[in-house]
Amino acid sequence: MRDLALANIGSLHKRADLLKKLSMLSNEELKDLICNK
């Protein structure tokens, strides 16, 4: 998740870019990102 946190959010303007970043996360990391933040 650190890579996503450090990513320049402005560079994630395309859906494909965001999906690429999110696809690197484990199920647990995705759950944490969605439910606890």
C-alpha positions in Angstrom: 0.0 0.0 0.0 3.0 2.3 0.5 3.5 2.6 -3.3 -0.2 3.7 -3.7 0.1 6.1 -0.8 3.2 7.7 -2.3 1.8 7.8 -5.8 1.0 11.2 -7.3 -2.7 11.0 -7.2 -2.8 13.5 -10.1 -1.1 10.9 -12.2 -4.0 8.4 -11.6 -6.3 10.2 -13.9 -7.0 7.2 -16.0 -9.1 4.3 -14.9 -6.4 1.9 -16.2 -3.7 3.6 -14.1 -5.8 3.3 -10.9 -6.7 -0.4 -11.6 -3.0 -1.1 -12.1 -2.1 0.3 -8.7 -5.0 -1.4 -7.0 -4.3 -4.7 -8.6 -1.0 -4.9 -6.7 -2.8 -4.9 -3.4 -3.7 -8.0 -1.5 -7.4 -8.6 -0.6 -6.5 -7.7 3.0 -4.9 -4.4 1.9 -7.9 -3.6 -0.2 -10.2 -4.3 2.7 -8.1 -2.1 4.9 -8.1 0.7 2.4 -11.8 0.7 1.9 -13.1 -0.1 5.4 -10.6 1.6 7.7 -9.6 4.8 6.0 
